[in-house]
Amino acid sequence: NPVLYADYSDPDAIRVGTDFYMVASSFTQVPGLPILHSKDLVNWELIGHALKTQPPARHYSKVQHGAGVWAPSIRYHNNEFYSYYPDPDFGIYLVRAKNINGRWSEPVLVEAGKGLIDPCPLWDDNGKTFLVHAYAGSRAGFKSIIVIKEMNPEGTKTITPGVLVYDGHADDPTIEGPKLYKRNGYYYIFAPAGGVSTGWQLVLRSKNIYGTYERKVVMD
């Protein structure tokens, strides 16, 4: 009994007031970055797209497979919606809007690079801004690790190299899709591992954003 009887891969959802909003992967489809709305987390409606065209335009003028928008995140901060999305061939981008129905900004390249995937921001209560992400083995040549980087206060650019906060090679191969939260003094990273068809869901937590993180499997 799926709540979405359609292919909305890699969903990420937030609550703003009494409304829920979701984004999902759109790969090379344009318009991209679909936005869905719900009042109850059960009944969802497609209300728009955050990405009208996909950069770089010359590259995406050609038909291709397995590229484009992978596993975006959506957050609401300072009365504005932010969606960070990875393009595994070019880097991590940001689009944002004051209103969920747009107009969404043109994509800003937060960090260039191959294989950077599954980004999620955190505006910490100490005034700092962070970004967590994983790596795609097909592009980066390695995978199964989670890194955290500091961004500028606007969240438009990374300003520090990545700190490896979790290495999943031993217990959690193919760890990816991290979502970063802070609650009651703990930093939490929710992340799937083990592969799509045979995997499990982890929650990691630490008092320090750079670890060491405790590990717990919460769904298998």
C-alpha positions as CSV (number, residue, x, y, z in Angstrom):
1,N,0.0,0.0,0.0
2,P,2.5,2.7,-1.1
3,V,1.7,6.3,-0.4
4,L,3.3,7.1,-3.8
5,Y,2.4,4.7,-6.5
6,A,5.1,6.2,-8.8
7,D,8.8,6.4,-9.2
8,Y,9.9,9.2,-6.8
9,S,13.3,7.9,-6.0
10,D,15.4,9.0,-3.0
11,P,12.7,11.2,-1.4
12,D,13.4,13.8,1.3
13,A,10.5,15.4,3.2
14,I,10.1,18.3,5.6
15,R,7.2,19.8,7.6
16,V,6.6,23.6,7.5
17,G,3.7,24.5,9.8
18,T,0.9,22.1,8.9
19,D,2.2,21.3,5.5
20,F,4.6,18.6,4.3
21,Y,6.8,19.0,1.2
22,M,8.9,16.4,-0.6
23,V,11.6,16.4,-3.3
24,A,13.0,13.4,-5.2
25,S,15.5,12.4,-7.8
26,S,14.7,13.4,-11.4
27,F,17.9,12.4,-13.2
28,T,17.9,14.0,-16.7
29,Q,14.2,14.8,-16.8
30,V,13.3,18.5,-17.3
31,P,11.6,20.2,-15.6
32,G,13.5,18.5,-12.7
33,L,13.5,18.4,-8.9
34,P,9.8,17.5,-8.4
35,I,8.0,19.1,-5.4
36,L,5.1,17.3,-3.8
37,H,2.8,18.5,-1.1
38,S,0.8,16.7,1.6
39,K,-1.2,17.5,4.7
40,D,-1.1,14.0,6.2
41,L,2.0,12.2,4.8
42,V,-0.3,9.8,3.0
43,N,-1.9,11.7,0.2
44,W,0.6,13.5,-2.0
45,E,0.2,15.9,-4.9
46,L,2.8,17.1,-7.4
47,I,2.7,20.9,-7.2
48,G,5.7,21.9,-9.3
49,H,9.4,21.6,-10.1
50,A,12.4,23.5,-8.7
51,L,14.6,23.1,-11.7
52,K,13.5,24.5,-15.1
53,T,16.8,23.7,-16.9
54,Q,19.7,21.6,-16.0
55,P,23.3,23.0,-16.0
56,P,25.6,22.7,-17.9
57,A,23.1,23.2,-20.7
58,R,25.4,22.1,-23.5
59,H,26.1,18.8,-21.8
60,Y,22.5,18.1,-21.1
61,S,21.4,18.9,-24.6
62,K,22.3,15.3,-25.5
63,V,20.3,12.3,-24.5
64,Q,22.0,10.2,-21.8
65,H,21.3,7.8,-18.9
66,G,22.1,7.7,-15.2
67,A,23.1,11.3,-14.8
68,G,21.5,14.6,-13.6
69,V,19.7,15.1,-10.3
70,W,20.4,12.4,-7.8
71,A,19.0,12.3,-4.2
72,P,18.3,15.9,-3.3
73,S,17.4,17.3,0.1
74,I,14.9,20.0,1.0
75,R,15.1,22.3,4.1
76,Y,13.3,25.4,5.3
77,H,15.6,28.1,6.9
78,N,15.0,31.8,7.6
79,N,11.7,31.8,5.8
80,E,13.2,30.3,2.7
81,F,13.1,26.9,1.0
82,Y,16.5,25.4,0.1
83,S,17.1,22.3,-2.0
84,Y,20.6,20.9,-2.4
85,Y,21.0,18.4,-5.2
86,P,24.0,16.5,-6.5
87,D,25.0,16.0,-10.1
88,P,27.5,13.1,-9.9
89,D,29.4,14.4,-12.9
90,F,29.7,18.1,-11.9
91,G,29.1,18.6,-8.2
92,I,26.6,19.8,-5.6
93,Y,24.1,22.6,-6.5
94,L,21.7,24.7,-4.5
95,V,18.3,26.2,-5.6
96,R,16.1,28.2,-3.3
97,A,12.8,30.1,-3.1
98,K,10.8,32.2,-0.7
99,N,7.6,30.5,-1.8
100,I,7.4,26.7,-2.4
101,N,5.6,27.4,-5.7
102,G,8.5,29.4,-6.9
103,R,10.1,31.3,-8.5
104,W,13.1,29.1,-7.7
105,S,16.6,30.5,-8.1
106,E,19.0,29.5,-10.8
107,P,21.3,26.6,-9.6
108,V,24.4,27.7,-7.7
109,L,27.4,25.4,-7.7
110,V,28.2,24.8,-4.0
111,E,31.1,22.6,-4.7
112,A,32.5,21.3,-8.0
113,G,33.7,17.7,-8.3
114,K,33.0,14.2,-9.6
115,G,31.1,11.6,-7.4
116,L,29.8,14.0,-4.8
117,I,26.3,12.8,-4.0
118,D,23.4,13.0,-1.5
119,P,24.0,16.4,0.1
120,C,22.1,17.6,3.1
121,P,22.7,20.9,5.0
122,L,22.5,21.8,8.7
123,W,22.3,25.3,10.2
124,D,23.7,24.7,13.6
125,D,22.7,26.7,16.7
126,N,26.3,27.8,17.1
127,G,25.9,30.0,14.0
128,K,27.8,27.6,11.7
129,T,26.5,26.0,8.5
130,F,27.4,22.4,7.5
131,L,27.0,20.0,4.6
132,V,27.0,16.3,4.8
133,H,27.4,14.1,1.7
134,A,28.5,10.7,0.3
135,Y,30.4,9.5,-2.7
136,A,29.5,7.5,-5.8
137,G,32.0,4.8,-6.7
138,S,31.1,5.1,-10.4
139,R,32.4,8.6,-10.5
140,A,34.8,9.1,-7.6
141,G,36.4,5.7,-7.7
142,F,35.5,5.1,-4.0
143,K,32.3,5.0,-1.9
144,S,31.0,3.8,1.5
145,I,32.1,6.9,3.4
146,I,30.3,10.0,4.8
147,V,32.0,13.4,5.0
148,I,31.0,16.7,6.6
149,K,32.2,20.1,5.4
150,E,31.6,23.6,6.7
151,M,29.8,26.1,4.4
152,N,29.7,29.9,4.4
153,P,26.8,31.3,6.4
154,E,24.6,31.7,3.3
155,G,25.0,28.0,2.5
156,T,26.2,28.7,-1.0
157,K,29.8,27.5,-0.9
158,T,31.8,24.9,1.0
159,I,34.7,26.5,2.9
160,T,36.6,23.6,4.4
161,P,37.8,20.2,3.1
162,G,35.7,17.2,4.0
163,V,36.2,15.5,7.4
164,L,35.5,11.8,7.1
165,V,33.0,11.2,9.9
166,Y,32.0,7.6,9.1
167,D,33.7,4.8,7.2
168,G,31.3,2.1,6.3
169,H,33.7,-0.4,4.6
170,A,33.8,-2.8,7.5
171,D,30.1,-2.9,8.7
172,D,28.1,-0.7,6.4
173,P,29.2,-1.0,2.7
174,T,27.6,1.4,0.3
175,I,26.5,3.8,3.0
176,E,25.0,6.8,1.3
177,G,22.0,9.2,1.4
178,P,22.9,10.9,4.7
179,K,20.5,13.3,6.3
180,L,21.8,15.5,9.1
181,Y,19.9,16.7,12.1
182,K,20.6,18.2,15.6
183,R,18.4,17.4,18.6
184,N,19.0,17.7,22.3
185,G,22.7,18.3,21.9
186,Y,23.3,15.3,19.6
187,Y,24.1,15.4,15.9
188,Y,22.3,12.7,14.0
189,I,23.0,11.2,10.6
190,F,20.3,9.0,9.1
191,A,21.8,6.9,6.3
192,P,20.9,3.7,4.4
193,A,23.7,1.1,3.8
194,G,24.2,-2.3,2.3
195,G,22.8,-1.6,-1.1
196,V,19.3,-0.9,-2.5
197,S,17.9,-4.4,-2.6
198,T,19.5,-5.9,0.5
199,G,20.3,-2.9,2.7
200,W,19.4,-1.5,6.1
201,Q,18.8,1.9,7.7
202,L,21.3,3.3,10.1
203,V,21.2,6.2,12.6
204,L,24.5,7.6,13.7
205,R,24.8,10.1,16.6
206,S,27.5,12.1,18.2
207,K,27.9,15.1,20.6
208,N,30.5,16.5,18.2
209,I,29.6,17.1,14.5
210,Y,32.8,15.5,13.4
211,G,32.4,12.4,15.6
212,T,33.0,9.9,16.9
213,Y,29.6,8.6,15.9
214,E,27.7,5.8,17.6
215,R,26.0,3.4,15.2
216,K,22.6,1.8,15.4
217,V,20.6,-0.2,12.8
218,V,17.0,1.0,13.1
219,M,15.4,-0.8,10.2
220,D,16.5,-4.0,8.3
